[in-house]
């Protein structure tokens, strides 16, 4: 049974169109992986790293960054919360702190425990790792509005 789960996850990776996100020092792919619970995005993220563990550590940052600046295609379409990459430059200090090792980005990501990790060596010193994560988009939007990074809806 476990073999079929891996096979399905592997084959599903070929059929879910992903958005490549190339921003300053960011390289990952993100796609909508279905409908999550209300207030959350369910996203499939592919991150890259020198080791599988390094890619997994980067994956949470990539998921939040993708929801903010890239959105996602796939089974459903998700618009980016910020919608403008210039906002990242305008609020550079905020985002540098937000995405730091002890940054607040971690409170917006939930690992889906029953989702498989797909890891593949793609170069001499690089791994490509894919997993489904949930991002608390409503809480993220509310906190960014409170910080003055994005405008409140309806204003």
Secondary structure, DSSP 8 states (H G I E B T S, - for coil): -HHHHHHHHHHHHHHS--EEEEETTEEEEEEEEEE-STT-EEEEEEEEESSHHHHHHHHHHHHHHHHHHT-BEESS-B--SS--THHHHHTHHHHHHHTSTT-GGGGGEEE-TTS--EEEEEETTEEEEEEEEEE-HHHHHHHHHHTTSS--TT-
